[in-house]
Amino acid sequence: MVEQRNPLMVLILIIITFGIYALVWMVKTKNEMNELGANIPTTWFIIIPILNIYWFWKYCEGFAIATQKMEAIVLFLIYLIFSPAAVWIVQSGLNEKAV
């Protein structure tokens, strides 16, 4: 089941915890997207160099599959350029699925 979260609070918690909450949030959202039909691999890939790029790509693909909101490549580029915007987009898209 997709949990509704305030995107602004997600960003504030990421800042307050120096990024630790970002990992927690990614695990939770990955699981939610997998329940919606995505196929995102284990979050442990985030801490392994090179595999983390692959994981973020699969995460973006999973978002595209789970929400039908945008192309995976667009979200991936947003993550590379300005990740807070990508966090906002992902959480907002998942919030729509929670309703």
Secondary structure as GFF3:
##gff-version 3
##sequence-region A 1 99
A	DSSP	alpha_helix	7	16	.	.	.	ID=ss1
A	DSSP	alpha_helix	20	35	.	.	.	ID=ss2
A	DSSP	three_ten_helix	43	47	.	.	.	ID=ss3
A	DSSP	alpha_helix	51	67	.	.	.	ID=ss4
A	DSSP	alpha_helix	72	81	.	.	.	ID=ss5
A	DSSP	alpha_helix	83	98	.	.	.	ID=ss6
###
